[in-house]
Amino acid sequence: MKRVIVYELLPDMVLARPVTNANGLPIVAAGTILNAALIERLQELGLPSVYIEGDALDSGGKTLAELEAELDHRFRHVAHDPIQQLILRTIRTHLQAAHGMGPDIEKPEAA
């Protein structure tokens, strides 16, 4: 299961947890396959994110180069900020390790 920002949802993704309203009542059941209309409705609800079936480390089929290019794009406005650049390097190291291209990262043990 992975958490996905509502504006990054794609058709055919499957909800891993139900979507609930402000009162905690389910409005979309877990196991629902998303389509364009449902994604638009979730966006209109103002939800920040939902849980989707799949591995949290799943890259959505993107290559390491594509992920790094996306990362550079997201951090393009903070190139002058040393703290943000440290965060960028840390995330890049994590991506590379997750793709077997860098130093191994310690994975949390399953409970």
Secondary structure, DSSP 4 states (H G I P E B T S, - for coil): -EEEEGGG--TT-BBSS-EE-TTS-EEE-TTPBP-HHHHHHHHHTT--EEEESS-TT--TT--HHHHHHHHHHHTGGGTT-HHHHHHHHHHHHHHHHHTTSSS--PPPPP-
